[in-house]
Amino acid sequence: MIRKTLKTIFFLILLVFPLGQLLRFELSQTLAGIVFHPLEGFILAFGIVWLVQKLFSKKPFSLPIFAREMILFAGLASLSLFLNLGRWSAAELIVSFLYLLRLWNFVLFYFSLTDFFKKEKIPLLNYLVVEGLAIGSFGLLQYLFLSDVRFLYYSDWDDHYFRAIGSFLDPGFMAILLVLSFLVLLNNYFDQKKKKPLFFISALFLLFMIGLSFARLSYLALILGTGIILLAKRKIKNWLVLGGIFLVTVFLLPKPGGEGVDLWRKSSLNARQENYFQVTQIIKDSPWFGVGFNAYRFSQRDYGFLDLKNWRTSHSGSGADNSFLFVWATAGIFTFLAYLFLWARVLKESYQKASRQKIALLLFSSLLTLIFVSLFINALFYPWVLSWLTMLLARFSAQSEL
């Protein structure tokens, strides 16, 4: 019964995943920036059901391979908030604590999903390709029927014109998820005895939609991720062919006007440079234990980095443009080092098994791509990217322990 329940919840996670921000619910204006996503609700439900099962089960349970590193990081992040209790009001501490619960929610998801994958034969990689195709389809529909989304500016989103933003209302994050899906598709390709036309159609569609995002960072991520896989498979010529196809696609895409489709635009670079200055200023003033995980929105407000009119609702208020600097600013140097250690361990383990396990190569290429991306956008703490990465980690851990 429990196994059936877990399986049902897992498929609900996959069902709501491509709907992105369309299911976003603002919980309260008093609790600044707190948003509920059904995706995280189903993830929490999955973890709780699994935890209850384990508490009443007499069967032994072994910790997943990356459990200690995750607990160390999350534990130090929790300590950072505790050490900053006197710094923030009760309402601000509640908001920060809810972000902390989100972090522990994903730790629990990793534990429970690893155990789940040990027992259930789930074709995860095939499902992830479907997720990417669904995300791309939402992006195409939006581009065809609602190409001008500049009105979203009045809801504190970036204004975009003739760019695919899809259900995530952001071309960058939509494109990064499409890149991750393309890496899965490419990784699966080499295990196929018979190359099916559906693969090529799916690959071209994902490449086309990544192009329509006009997100330059995703273009570089695509080059990096595919390069790692094709280099490991010794298919450098394929990399050049794919690169040529993609460049031609980007060149031929319609560019009706507006800065967003200008690949040489400088405004985003200037904004990112300013963001780096702001996060390093916060780190400079609170280097050891940070401002508390995650009290970043309130720190930005106090430093004057957020507009006082919309500091509560700004979608960029709760995070920095660099996931690693974000950890340092909010949780301090020791948590930052634990975070680096976690991903270094994952890269090491997946690299060592990349030649023997398909999932290991995919995890290594996906994580290295995300680490690169997270130097410029806070990708490693974006719920959908974190969910995707957790699923890959859990699948790798389950196979490593069998």
Stockholm file with secondary structure:
# STOCKHOLM 1.0

chainA/1-402         MIRKTLKTIFFLILLVFPLGQLLRFELSQTLAGIVFHPLEGFILAFGIVWLVQKLFSKKPFSLPIFAREMILFAGLASLSLFLNLGRWSAAELIVSFLYLLRLWNFVLFYFSLTDFFKKEKIPLLNYLVVEGLAIGSFGLLQYLFLSDVRFLYYSDWDDHYFRAIGSFLDPGFMAILLVLSFLVLLNNYFDQKKKKPLFFISALFLLFMIGLSFARLSYLALILGTGIILLAKRKIKNWLVLGGIFLVTVFLLPKPGGEGVDLWRKSSLNARQENYFQVTQIIKDSPWFGVGFNAYRFSQRDYGFLDLKNWRTSHSGSGADNSFLFVWATAGIFTFLAYLFLWARVLKESYQKASRQKIALLLFSSLLTLIFVSLFINALFYPWVLSWLTMLLARFSAQSEL
#=GR chainA/1-402 SS CHHHHHHHHHHHHHHHGGGGGGGCEECCSSSTTCEECHHHHHHHHHHHHHHHHHHHCCSCCCCCTTHHHHHHHHHHHHHHHHHTGGGSCHHHHHHHHHHHHHHHHHHHHHHHHHHHHHHSCCCHHHHHHHHHHHHHHHHHHHHHHCCBCGGGGGGTSCCCBSCCCGGGTCHHHHHHHHHHHHHHHHHHHTTCSSCCHHHHHHHHHHHHHHHHHTCHHHHHHHHHHHHHHHHHTTCHHHHHHHHHHHHHHHHHSCCCSSGGGCTTCCHHHHHHHHHHHHHHHHHHHSTTTCSCTTCHHHHHHHHTCSCTTTTTTCTTTTCCSSHHHHHHHHHHHHHHHHHHHHHHHHHHHHHHHTTTCHHHHHHHHHHHHHHHHTTTSCGGGSHHHHHHHHHHHHHHHHHHHC
#=GC SS_cons         CHHHHHHHHHHHHHHHGGGGGGGCEECCSSSTTCEECHHHHHHHHHHHHHHHHHHHCCSCCCCCTTHHHHHHHHHHHHHHHHHTGGGSCHHHHHHHHHHHHHHHHHHHHHHHHHHHHHHSCCCHHHHHHHHHHHHHHHHHHHHHHCCBCGGGGGGTSCCCBSCCCGGGTCHHHHHHHHHHHHHHHHHHHTTCSSCCHHHHHHHHHHHHHHHHHTCHHHHHHHHHHHHHHHHHTTCHHHHHHHHHHHHHHHHHSCCCSSGGGCTTCCHHHHHHHHHHHHHHHHHHHSTTTCSCTTCHHHHHHHHTCSCTTTTTTCTTTTCCSSHHHHHHHHHHHHHHHHHHHHHHHHHHHHHHHTTTCHHHHHHHHHHHHHHHHTTTSCGGGSHHHHHHHHHHHHHHHHHHHC
//
